């Protein structure tokens, strides 16, 4: 991507359509935050083309909106000390 100065990243959270709406993506994202904290990272980053509202509900904050290969992405961060 274009943000080499940020890391670590939560990446490639894909839930098959038949499992969506059951909290799977939320559980995976929250597990990643706990794991990042366990590994000693104070912050975790992600980018999403369309799920900003989901991650906002989970405590992520928007850093910026970026354009990557003609796709608008929201770059977000979350402190790992927050449950």
Order of alpha helices (4+ residues) and beta strands (2+ residues): alpha-beta-alpha-beta-beta
